[in-house]
Amino acid sequence: MKTITNLFKPIIKDRRMLLAMVSVFLAGIIFFIFMILNVKSYDYLLNVRYTVFGTSEFYKDSWVYRIILAIFGLIVAFIHNILIAKVYNISGRRVAIAFAVLSVALMVASMFIIGASIREIPN
């Protein structure tokens, strides 16, 4: 616990870096909420994946699979902030902010792609 606290101490003084980390955290939480609100419980199997490879293009699984996908947002919210703090201490502010911007872009792209696939995959 002490090493994590020491990891975040220099970032607390840097407002721009703190703002970048908060935006990564919020992007992950917004993705999580977006995915949880799109989960509907069904008694039957849903099409959860689409691919052009294999014998079938649509793969069926239970609706719980979409909750597991929502956890991806929480992983990004927490793990990416720890990685950003580590990069900040090793490589400096410029690289850490670039990583934070790419993390937010990852979450925005994920929301668009997964949101489109949820609407397109027939239930």
Buried (B, 14 or more C-beta within 10 A) or exposed (E): EEEEEEBBEEBEEBEEBEEBBEBBBEBBBBBBEBBBEBBEEEEEEBBBBEEEEEEEEEBEEBBEBBBEBBEBBBEBBEEBBEBBBEBBBEEEBEEBBBBBEEBBEBBEEBBEEBBEEBEEBEE
